Amino acid sequence: MKPGDQTVIYGAGPVGLMAALSATIKGASKVMVVDRHPDRLRLAESIGAIAIDDSEVDPVQAVLDQTMGLGADNGCECVGYQAHEPSGEEQPSRRAGDVAARRGSLTAVADRPRRGG
């Protein structure tokens, strides 16, 4: 991440909020945080991030709207393996990749544990 980047963080738990704060401190021009918990989204807003409630809007479209259709320069998937859609499907990791710009990057911080080592 470099100053001026537009960054998206999936997950507003402790790890995601620290990622958002770090991006803010490093000079991101825009930090967007995607979650569905109002209390966590309020915390994201308190550090200057744009809160995107994925239970109310399509987060991919919201990020594209915020970035004039370009997508985020970089992002961080901080949801964790235990999170899932109400249907039981684990969506956050797959959706996070949809918001990266053509030459953007995405890092998975809170990924699921691997079997066998």
C-alpha positions in Angstrom: 0.0 0.0 0.0 1.3 3.4 -0.9 0.0 6.9 -0.2 -3.0 7.8 -2.3 -4.2 4.2 -2.8 -7.8 3.3 -2.5 -8.1 0.4 -0.1 -10.9 -2.0 0.8 -10.9 -4.1 4.0 -13.3 -7.0 4.3 -14.2 -7.5 8.0 -14.4 -4.9 10.7 -13.3 -7.1 13.6 -10.1 -6.3 15.5 -7.8 -7.4 12.6 -9.8 -5.6 9.9 -10.0 -2.4 12.0 -6.3 -2.5 12.6 -5.7 -3.0 8.8 -8.0 0.0 8.1 -6.3 2.2 10.7 -2.9 1.2 9.2 -4.0 2.1 5.7 -5.2 5.4 7.0 -2.0 6.1 8.8 0.0 5.1 5.7 -1.9 7.7 3.6 -4.6 5.8 1.7 -6.8 8.3 0.0 -9.8 6.2 0.6 -10.4 3.3 3.0 -13.6 1.3 2.6 -14.5 -1.3 5.2 -17.1 -4.0 4.4 -19.0 -5.7 7.3 -22.6 -6.3 8.4 -22.4 -5.4 12.1 -23.5 -1.8 12.7 -21.3 -1.4 15.9 -18.2 -2.5 14.0 -19.1 -0.3 11.0 -19.4 2.7 13.4 -15.9 2.0 14.7 -14.6 1.9 11.1 -16.2 5.3 10.5 -14.6 6.7 13.7 -11.2 6.1 12.2 -12.1 7.8 8.9 -13.1 4.7 6.8 -16.1 4.5 4.6 -18.5 1.9 6.0 -20.2 -0.5 3.6 -22.9 -2.7 5.1 -23.0 -5.8 3.0 -26.3 -6.8 4.4 -27.9 -3.7 2.8 -25.9 -3.2 -0.4 -23.8 -5.2 -2.8 -20.3 -4.6 -1.5 -18.7 -5.0 -4.9 -20.9 -2.4 -6.5 -20.4 -0.1 -3.5 -16.6 -0.3 -3.9 -16.9 0.3 -7.6 -19.1 3.3 -7.0 -16.6 4.7 -4.5 -13.7 4.2 -7.0 -15.4 5.5 -10.1 -15.7 2.0 -11.5 -12.0 1.2 -11.2 -11.9 -1.0 -8.1 -9.6 -0.7 -5.1 -5.9 -0.5 -5.6 -5.4 -3.0 -2.8 -7.3 -4.7 -0.1 -7.2 -7.1 2.8 -9.6 -10.0 3.6 -9.9 -10.1 7.4 -13.2 -11.9 7.9 -11.8 -15.2 9.0 -12.8 -18.8 8.1 -15.6 -19.0 10.6 -17.7 -16.3 8.9 -20.3 -17.3 6.3 -23.4 -16.1 4.5 -26.8 -17.0 6.1 -27.1 -19.8 3.6 -23.9 -21.4 5.1 -21.8 -20.5 2.1 -18.4 -18.9 2.8 -18.5 -15.8 0.5 -16.2 -13.1 1.9 -13.0 -14.4 0.4 -14.4 -14.9 -3.1 -16.2 -11.5 -3.1 -13.1 -9.6 -1.9 -11.3 -10.5 -5.1 -14.0 -8.9 -7.2 -13.3 -5.4 -5.9 -9.6 -5.2 -6.8 -8.6 -3.0 -9.7 -7.1 -4.6 -12.8 -3.6 -4.3 -11.4 -4.7 -4.3 -7.7 -3.7 -6.7 -5.0 -5.5 -8.5 -2.3 -4.1 -10.0 0.9 -5.9 -12.7 3.0 -5.0 -12.1 6.6 -7.5 -14.2 8.5 -7.7 -17.2 6.3 -8.9 -20.7 7.2 -6.5 -23.2 8.7 -5.0 -25.7 6.3 -5.5 -29.4 6.9 -2.4 -31.6 7.4 0.0 -28.9 8.3 
